[in-house]
Amino acid sequence: MKYIQDLREGDFIKNEIYLCRSKRVLTGKSGKEYVSLVLQDKTGTVDGKIWDFSSEIGQYEELDFVHIDARVTSFQNALQLNISKIYKSREGEYYPEDYFPKTDKDVEEMYNKIKAYIESIKNPSLKVLMESILIKDQDFVKKFKDHSAAKSVHHSFMGGLLEHTLGVVKMCDFYAANYPIINRDLLISSALLHDLGKMDEISPYPQNDYTDDGQLLGHIFIGACMVSERIKEIPGFPEKLASELLHCILSHHGELEYGSPKKPATIEALALHFADNTDSKLQTMTEILNSNDPKVDWMGYQRLFESNVMRSSKGKE
């Protein structure tokens, strides 16, 4: 298989299979219609153009796997496929795992670390809550292991939600060890739960796109409601503890303009916000650096950081 990251201008690819991520029929400046596609495999995406409709020798739609013959060209400094032949692939002609980006870490190893953190929680109410969601509910756990943490930007790959959650929990554990005033059980629990709403905010692969509830409600509200419903199933769960836990989830983006309905009012909520922000920003920077030529120092202006990002000497080793 010729992966998208290995394509070079001037290549001709024949009978390769890609996922048709999107398909649009557009009208060019000349008034002639053409088809614009976004094609995907686990290494990335590439734009494809069909100028001659006779190239479509079989019916296909968005999210179908398609056979492609194409010349690799360049347009505005980005690779593009000039497609001469396209038709829908049949099941069994491809391996789905070749087409969806996935964490490079061991999923079961990460999940076992999550379980170890749950085991370390001493508060009985919080421990029962964590176990009911992240251990005993096997359907939920399977979805949690597979899900991405975003449509784009950081951890936008299968296993990304698990990887991000573990990264935030590790940082929160460090904060709790260094600032004894922090309620460790509360902080670790809120870190484990803070982004679970993303499982309903973003659809699973192959779509990996915002759901209607994701657009209308957002993962912070969805996650808080999800946890609140689970708390109601546990007899005698302390009301104040429930409010403190839900507050951490509701405020973990830190600012109202970043989607949090509340700003952090407790030290645990503040620590969770810092951990979430740190892990997401550093992962974003990592993905920017990894997606560019390792010989290039400057990555160009990055809107998220409002800076022209440079590769440090460590990144060249």
VEXDOBA-351101 format. One record per residue (C-alpha): y, x, z; residue number from 0; chain. Coordinates in Angstrom, 1 decimal. Layout:
<kolmis>
+--------+--------+--------+-----+-----+
|     c2 |     c1 |     c3 | seq | mol |
+--------+--------+--------+-----+-----+
|      Y |      X |      Z | NUM |   A |
...
+--------+--------+--------+-----+-----+
</kolmis>
This chain:
<kolmis>
+--------+--------+--------+-----+-----+
|     c2 |     c1 |     c3 | seq | mol |
+--------+--------+--------+-----+-----+
|    0.0 |    0.0 |    0.0 |   0 |   A |
|    3.5 |    1.2 |   -0.8 |   1 |   A |
|    5.6 |    0.6 |    2.3 |   2 |   A |
|    9.2 |   -0.4 |    1.8 |   3 |   A |
|   10.4 |    2.7 |    3.8 |   4 |   A |
|    8.7 |    4.9 |    1.2 |   5 |   A |
|   10.3 |    3.4 |   -1.8 |   6 |   A |
|   12.6 |    5.6 |   -3.8 |   7 |   A |
|   15.1 |    4.9 |   -6.6 |   8 |   A |
|   13.3 |    5.1 |  -10.0 |   9 |   A |
|    9.8 |    4.2 |   -8.6 |  10 |   A |
|    7.8 |    1.5 |  -10.4 |  11 |   A |
|    5.6 |   -0.5 |   -8.2 |  12 |   A |
|    2.7 |   -2.5 |   -9.6 |  13 |   A |
|    0.7 |   -5.3 |   -7.9 |  14 |   A |
|    2.1 |   -4.5 |   -4.5 |  15 |   A |
|    2.1 |   -7.3 |   -1.9 |  16 |   A |
|    5.1 |   -8.2 |    0.3 |  17 |   A |
|    6.2 |  -11.1 |    2.4 |  18 |   A |
|    8.8 |  -13.2 |    0.8 |  19 |   A |
|   11.3 |  -13.4 |    3.7 |  20 |   A |
|   13.8 |  -15.5 |    1.8 |  21 |   A |
|   14.3 |  -17.0 |   -1.7 |  22 |   A |
|   17.5 |  -18.3 |   -3.2 |  23 |   A |
|   18.5 |  -19.3 |   -6.7 |  24 |   A |
|   22.0 |  -18.1 |   -7.4 |  25 |   A |
|   24.5 |  -18.1 |  -10.3 |  26 |   A |
|   25.9 |  -14.9 |  -11.6 |  27 |   A |
|   29.4 |  -14.2 |  -13.0 |  28 |   A |
|   28.1 |  -14.9 |  -16.5 |  29 |   A |
|   27.0 |  -18.4 |  -15.4 |  30 |   A |
|   23.3 |  -17.5 |  -15.7 |  31 |   A |
|   21.0 |  -18.3 |  -12.8 |  32 |   A |
|   18.9 |  -15.7 |  -11.1 |  33 |   A |
|   16.6 |  -15.5 |   -8.1 |  34 |   A |
|   17.5 |  -13.4 |   -5.1 |  35 |   A |
|   14.7 |  -12.5 |   -2.6 |  36 |   A |
|   14.4 |  -10.6 |    0.6 |  37 |   A |
|   11.0 |   -8.9 |    0.8 |  38 |   A |
|    9.5 |   -7.6 |    4.0 |  39 |   A |
|    6.7 |   -5.4 |    5.4 |  40 |   A |
|    6.4 |   -3.9 |    8.8 |  41 |   A |
|    8.7 |   -1.0 |    7.9 |  42 |   A |
|   11.6 |   -3.1 |    6.9 |  43 |   A |
|   13.1 |   -5.3 |    4.2 |  44 |   A |
|   14.5 |   -4.8 |    0.7 |  45 |   A |
|   16.4 |   -7.1 |   -1.7 |  46 |   A |
|   14.7 |   -8.2 |   -4.9 |  47 |   A |
|   16.2 |   -9.8 |   -8.0 |  48 |   A |
|   14.6 |  -11.8 |  -10.7 |  49 |   A |
|   16.8 |  -11.9 |  -13.8 |  50 |   A |
|   14.2 |  -13.4 |  -16.1 |  51 |   A |
|   12.6 |  -16.6 |  -14.8 |  52 |   A |
|    9.5 |  -15.9 |  -17.0 |  53 |   A |
|    8.7 |  -13.2 |  -14.4 |  54 |   A |
|    7.6 |  -16.0 |  -12.1 |  55 |   A |
|    4.1 |  -16.5 |  -13.3 |  56 |   A |
|    2.9 |  -18.5 |  -10.3 |  57 |   A |
|    4.4 |  -20.9 |   -7.7 |  58 |   A |
|    5.6 |  -19.3 |   -4.5 |  59 |   A |
|    8.0 |  -20.1 |   -1.7 |  60 |   A |
|    9.7 |  -18.5 |    1.3 |  61 |   A |
|    7.2 |  -17.0 |    3.8 |  62 |   A |
|    4.5 |  -16.7 |    1.2 |  63 |   A |
|    2.9 |  -13.3 |    0.5 |  64 |   A |
|    3.6 |  -12.4 |   -3.1 |  65 |   A |
|    2.3 |   -9.9 |   -5.7 |  66 |   A |
|    5.1 |   -7.8 |   -7.1 |  67 |   A |
|    5.7 |   -5.6 |  -10.2 |  68 |   A |
|    9.1 |   -4.1 |  -10.0 |  69 |   A |
|   11.4 |   -1.2 |  -10.8 |  70 |   A |
|   13.2 |    0.3 |   -7.7 |  71 |   A |
|   16.9 |    0.5 |   -8.5 |  72 |   A |
|   20.0 |    1.1 |   -6.4 |  73 |   A |
|   23.0 |   -1.3 |   -6.0 |  74 |   A |
|   26.0 |   -0.5 |   -3.7 |  75 |   A |
|   24.0 |    2.4 |   -2.1 |  76 |   A |
|   21.1 |    0.2 |   -1.2 |  77 |   A |
|   17.6 |    0.0 |   -2.8 |  78 |   A |
|   16.8 |   -3.1 |   -4.8 |  79 |   A |
|   13.8 |   -4.3 |   -6.7 |  80 |   A |
|   14.2 |   -5.4 |  -10.3 |  81 |   A |
|   11.2 |   -7.7 |  -10.4 |  82 |   A |
|    9.3 |   -8.1 |  -13.7 |  83 |   A |
|    6.3 |  -10.0 |  -12.3 |  84 |   A |
|    5.7 |  -12.1 |   -9.2 |  85 |   A |
|    3.1 |  -14.6 |   -8.0 |  86 |   A |
|    1.7 |  -15.9 |   -4.7 |  87 |   A |
|   -1.1 |  -13.9 |   -3.1 |  88 |   A |
|   -4.2 |  -15.5 |   -1.8 |  89 |   A |
|   -5.5 |  -15.4 |    1.7 |  90 |   A |
|   -7.7 |  -12.3 |    2.2 |  91 |   A |
|   -5.8 |  -10.2 |   -0.2 |  92 |   A |
|   -3.5 |   -8.8 |    2.5 |  93 |   A |
|   -3.6 |   -7.8 |    6.2 |  94 |   A |
|   -0.8 |   -9.7 |    8.1 |  95 |   A |
|   -0.3 |   -6.9 |   10.5 |  96 |   A |
|    1.0 |   -4.7 |    7.6 |  97 |   A |
|    4.0 |   -7.1 |    7.2 |  98 |   A |
|    5.4 |   -7.7 |   10.7 |  99 |   A |
|    7.2 |   -4.9 |   12.7 | 100 |   A |
|    5.4 |   -4.2 |   15.9 | 101 |   A |
|    6.0 |   -2.2 |   19.0 | 102 |   A |
|    4.6 |    1.4 |   18.8 | 103 |   A |
|    3.6 |    1.2 |   22.5 | 104 |   A |
|    0.2 |   -0.1 |   23.8 | 105 |   A |
|    0.6 |   -3.8 |   24.5 | 106 |   A |
|   -2.2 |   -4.0 |   27.1 | 107 |   A |
|   -1.0 |   -0.9 |   28.9 | 108 |   A |
|    2.5 |   -2.5 |   29.1 | 109 |   A |
|    1.1 |   -5.8 |   30.3 | 110 |   A |
|   -1.0 |   -4.1 |   33.0 | 111 |   A |
|    2.2 |   -2.5 |   34.3 | 112 |   A |
|    3.8 |   -5.9 |   34.4 | 113 |   A |
|    0.9 |   -7.1 |   36.5 | 114 |   A |
|    1.2 |   -4.1 |   38.8 | 115 |   A |
|    4.9 |   -5.0 |   39.4 | 116 |   A |
|    3.9 |   -8.6 |   40.2 | 117 |   A |
|    1.3 |   -7.3 |   42.6 | 118 |   A |
|    4.0 |   -5.3 |   44.4 | 119 |   A |
|    6.1 |   -8.4 |   45.2 | 120 |   A |
|    5.8 |   -9.2 |   48.9 | 121 |   A |
|    7.6 |  -12.6 |   49.1 | 122 |   A |
|    4.8 |  -15.2 |   48.8 | 123 |   A |
|    6.8 |  -17.8 |   47.0 | 124 |   A |
|    8.1 |  -15.4 |   44.3 | 125 |   A |
|    4.6 |  -13.9 |   43.9 | 126 |   A |
|    3.0 |  -17.3 |   43.4 | 127 |   A |
|    5.7 |  -18.1 |   40.8 | 128 |   A |
|    5.2 |  -14.8 |   38.9 | 129 |   A |
|    1.4 |  -15.2 |   38.9 | 130 |   A |
|    1.6 |  -18.8 |   37.7 | 131 |   A |
|    3.7 |  -17.9 |   34.7 | 132 |   A |
|    2.7 |  -14.3 |   33.7 | 133 |   A |
|   -0.9 |  -14.1 |   34.8 | 134 |   A |
|   -2.6 |  -17.5 |   35.2 | 135 |   A |
|   -1.1 |  -19.2 |   32.2 | 136 |   A |
|   -3.1 |  -17.4 |   29.5 | 137 |   A |
|   -1.5 |  -19.3 |   26.5 | 138 |   A |
|    1.9 |  -18.3 |   27.8 | 139 |   A |
|    0.8 |  -14.7 |   28.4 | 140 |   A |
|   -0.5 |  -14.4 |   24.8 | 141 |   A |
|    2.7 |  -15.7 |   23.4 | 142 |   A |
|    4.7 |  -13.4 |   25.7 | 143 |   A |
|    2.8 |  -10.3 |   24.5 | 144 |   A |
|    3.3 |  -11.1 |   20.8 | 145 |   A |
|    6.9 |  -12.3 |   20.9 | 146 |   A |
|   10.0 |  -10.3 |   19.7 | 147 |   A |
|   13.1 |  -10.0 |   21.9 | 148 |   A |
|   15.6 |  -10.7 |   19.2 | 149 |   A |
|   16.1 |  -11.8 |   15.6 | 150 |   A |
|   17.8 |   -8.5 |   15.0 | 151 |   A |
|   19.6 |   -5.7 |   16.8 | 152 |   A |
|   17.2 |   -4.6 |   19.6 | 153 |   A |
|   13.4 |   -5.0 |   20.1 | 154 |   A |
|   13.2 |   -7.3 |   17.1 | 155 |   A |
|    9.5 |   -6.7 |   16.6 | 156 |   A |
|    6.2 |   -8.1 |   17.8 | 157 |   A |
|    5.7 |   -7.0 |   21.4 | 158 |   A |
|    9.5 |   -6.5 |   21.7 | 159 |   A |
|    9.9 |   -9.0 |   24.5 | 160 |   A |
|    7.2 |   -7.4 |   26.6 | 161 |   A |
|    8.6 |   -3.9 |   25.9 | 162 |   A |
|   12.2 |   -5.0 |   26.8 | 163 |   A |
|   11.1 |   -6.9 |   29.9 | 164 |   A |
|    9.1 |   -3.8 |   31.2 | 165 |   A |
|   12.1 |   -1.6 |   30.5 | 166 |   A |
|   14.4 |   -3.8 |   32.5 | 167 |   A |
|   11.9 |   -4.1 |   35.4 | 168 |   A |
|   11.5 |   -0.3 |   35.6 | 169 |   A |
|   15.3 |    0.1 |   35.8 | 170 |   A |
|   15.6 |   -2.6 |   38.4 | 171 |   A |
|   12.9 |   -1.0 |   40.5 | 172 |   A |
|   15.0 |    2.2 |   40.4 | 173 |   A |
|   18.1 |    0.4 |   41.5 | 174 |   A |
|   16.2 |   -1.2 |   44.4 | 175 |   A |
|   14.8 |    2.1 |   45.5 | 176 |   A |
|   18.3 |    3.7 |   45.6 | 177 |   A |
|   20.3 |    0.8 |   47.0 | 178 |   A |
|   18.4 |   -0.6 |   50.0 | 179 |   A |
|   20.8 |   -3.6 |   50.3 | 180 |   A |
|   19.1 |   -5.0 |   47.2 | 181 |   A |
|   16.4 |   -7.7 |   47.7 | 182 |   A |
|   13.8 |   -5.9 |   45.6 | 183 |   A |
|   11.4 |   -8.9 |   45.3 | 184 |   A |
|   14.2 |  -11.1 |   44.0 | 185 |   A |
|   15.5 |   -8.4 |   41.6 | 186 |   A |
|   12.0 |   -7.6 |   40.2 | 187 |   A |
|   11.2 |  -11.3 |   39.8 | 188 |   A |
|   14.4 |  -12.0 |   38.0 | 189 |   A |
|   13.9 |   -9.0 |   35.7 | 190 |   A |
|   10.4 |  -10.3 |   34.8 | 191 |   A |
|   11.7 |  -13.8 |   34.0 | 192 |   A |
|   15.2 |  -13.1 |   32.6 | 193 |   A |
|   14.4 |  -13.3 |   28.9 | 194 |   A |
|   11.5 |  -15.8 |   28.8 | 195 |   A |
|   13.8 |  -18.3 |   27.2 | 196 |   A |
|   13.6 |  -16.2 |   24.0 | 197 |   A |
|   10.1 |  -17.5 |   23.4 | 198 |   A |
|   11.7 |  -20.9 |   22.6 | 199 |   A |
|   15.0 |  -19.6 |   21.3 | 200 |   A |
|   13.3 |  -17.6 |   18.5 | 201 |   A |
|   10.4 |  -18.7 |   16.4 | 202 |   A |
|    7.3 |  -16.4 |   16.2 | 203 |   A |
|    6.6 |  -14.3 |   13.2 | 204 |   A |
|    6.7 |  -14.6 |   10.2 | 205 |   A |
|    9.9 |  -16.6 |   10.7 | 206 |   A |
|   11.3 |  -14.7 |   13.8 | 207 |   A |
|   14.5 |  -16.9 |   13.4 | 208 |   A |
|   16.5 |  -19.1 |   15.7 | 209 |   A |
|   15.0 |  -22.5 |   16.5 | 210 |   A |
|   17.1 |  -25.6 |   16.7 | 211 |   A |
|   17.0 |  -25.3 |   20.5 | 212 |   A |
|   17.9 |  -21.6 |   20.2 | 213 |   A |
|   21.0 |  -22.5 |   18.2 | 214 |   A |
|   22.0 |  -25.4 |   20.4 | 215 |   A |
|   21.1 |  -24.2 |   23.9 | 216 |   A |
|   20.4 |  -20.5 |   23.9 | 217 |   A |
|   17.7 |  -18.5 |   25.7 | 218 |   A |
|   19.6 |  -18.2 |   29.0 | 219 |   A |
|   19.8 |  -22.0 |   29.5 | 220 |   A |
|   16.3 |  -22.5 |   28.1 | 221 |   A |
|   14.9 |  -19.8 |   30.4 | 222 |   A |
|   16.6 |  -21.1 |   33.5 | 223 |   A |
|   15.2 |  -24.6 |   32.8 | 224 |   A |
|   11.7 |  -23.2 |   32.2 | 225 |   A |
|   11.7 |  -21.3 |   35.5 | 226 |   A |
|   13.2 |  -24.3 |   37.4 | 227 |   A |
|   10.4 |  -26.5 |   36.2 | 228 |   A |
|    7.8 |  -24.0 |   37.3 | 229 |   A |
|    9.5 |  -23.7 |   40.7 | 230 |   A |
|    9.2 |  -27.5 |   41.2 | 231 |   A |
|    5.4 |  -27.1 |   40.9 | 232 |   A |
|    5.2 |  -24.8 |   44.0 | 233 |   A |
|    5.3 |  -26.7 |   47.3 | 234 |   A |
|    7.8 |  -25.4 |   49.8 | 235 |   A |
|    9.6 |  -23.0 |   47.5 | 236 |   A |
|   12.8 |  -22.1 |   49.4 | 237 |   A |
|   15.8 |  -23.8 |   47.9 | 238 |   A |
|   18.2 |  -20.9 |   48.5 | 239 |   A |
|   15.8 |  -18.4 |   47.0 | 240 |   A |
|   15.4 |  -20.7 |   43.9 | 241 |   A |
|   19.1 |  -20.8 |   43.5 | 242 |   A |
|   19.5 |  -17.0 |   43.8 | 243 |   A |
|   16.7 |  -16.4 |   41.2 | 244 |   A |
|   18.1 |  -18.9 |   38.8 | 245 |   A |
|   21.6 |  -17.4 |   39.2 | 246 |   A |
|   20.3 |  -14.0 |   38.2 | 247 |   A |
|   18.8 |  -15.5 |   35.0 | 248 |   A |
|   22.0 |  -17.5 |   34.2 | 249 |   A |
|   24.3 |  -14.5 |   34.7 | 250 |   A |
|   22.3 |  -11.7 |   33.2 | 251 |   A |
|   24.6 |  -11.2 |   30.2 | 252 |   A |
|   27.4 |  -10.5 |   32.7 | 253 |   A |
|   30.3 |  -12.2 |   31.0 | 254 |   A |
|   31.1 |  -15.8 |   29.9 | 255 |   A |
|   32.0 |  -14.6 |   26.4 | 256 |   A |
|   28.5 |  -13.0 |   26.0 | 257 |   A |
|   26.7 |  -16.3 |   26.7 | 258 |   A |
|   26.3 |  -16.3 |   30.5 | 259 |   A |
|   27.3 |  -19.6 |   32.0 | 260 |   A |
|   28.0 |  -17.7 |   35.2 | 261 |   A |
|   29.2 |  -14.2 |   36.1 | 262 |   A |
|   27.1 |  -12.2 |   38.5 | 263 |   A |
|   27.9 |  -13.2 |   42.1 | 264 |   A |
|   25.1 |  -11.3 |   43.9 | 265 |   A |
|   24.1 |   -7.7 |   44.0 | 266 |   A |
|   20.8 |   -8.6 |   42.4 | 267 |   A |
|   22.4 |  -10.5 |   39.6 | 268 |   A |
|   24.8 |   -7.5 |   39.0 | 269 |   A |
|   21.9 |   -5.0 |   39.0 | 270 |   A |
|   19.9 |   -7.2 |   36.5 | 271 |   A |
|   22.9 |   -7.4 |   34.2 | 272 |   A |
|   23.3 |   -3.6 |   34.2 | 273 |   A |
|   19.6 |   -3.1 |   33.6 | 274 |   A |
|   19.4 |   -5.6 |   30.7 | 275 |   A |
|   22.6 |   -4.2 |   29.1 | 276 |   A |
|   21.4 |   -0.6 |   29.4 | 277 |   A |
|   17.9 |   -1.2 |   28.0 | 278 |   A |
|   19.3 |   -3.3 |   25.1 | 279 |   A |
|   22.1 |   -0.9 |   24.2 | 280 |   A |
|   20.0 |    2.3 |   24.4 | 281 |   A |
|   17.2 |    0.6 |   22.3 | 282 |   A |
|   19.8 |   -0.4 |   19.7 | 283 |   A |
|   21.0 |    3.2 |   19.5 | 284 |   A |
|   17.4 |    4.4 |   19.3 | 285 |   A |
|   16.7 |    2.1 |   16.4 | 286 |   A |
|   19.9 |    3.2 |   14.6 | 287 |   A |
|   19.0 |    6.8 |   14.9 | 288 |   A |
|   15.3 |    6.2 |   13.9 | 289 |   A |
|   16.3 |    4.2 |   10.8 | 290 |   A |
|   18.4 |    7.0 |    9.3 | 291 |   A |
|   17.6 |   10.4 |    7.7 | 292 |   A |
|   17.0 |   12.8 |   10.6 | 293 |   A |
|   18.9 |   15.5 |    8.8 | 294 |   A |
|   22.1 |   13.3 |    8.8 | 295 |   A |
|   24.4 |   13.8 |   11.8 | 296 |   A |
|   26.7 |   10.8 |   11.4 | 297 |   A |
|   25.3 |    7.3 |   11.2 | 298 |   A |
|   28.6 |    5.6 |   10.2 | 299 |   A |
|   30.6 |    3.0 |   12.1 | 300 |   A |
|   28.4 |    0.7 |   14.2 | 301 |   A |
|   30.1 |   -2.6 |   15.1 | 302 |   A |
|   28.2 |   -3.1 |   18.3 | 303 |   A |
|   29.4 |    0.2 |   19.7 | 304 |   A |
|   32.8 |    0.2 |   18.0 | 305 |   A |
|   32.2 |    3.8 |   17.1 | 306 |   A |
|   31.0 |    6.1 |   14.3 | 307 |   A |
|   27.6 |    7.1 |   15.9 | 308 |   A |
|   26.5 |   10.7 |   15.8 | 309 |   A |
|   23.0 |   12.2 |   16.2 | 310 |   A |
|   23.0 |   14.7 |   19.2 | 311 |   A |
|   21.2 |   18.0 |   19.1 | 312 |   A |
|   18.2 |   16.4 |   21.0 | 313 |   A |
|   17.7 |   14.0 |   18.1 | 314 |   A |
|   17.2 |   16.9 |   15.7 | 315 |   A |
|   14.4 |   18.5 |   17.6 | 316 |   A |
+--------+--------+--------+-----+-----+
</kolmis>
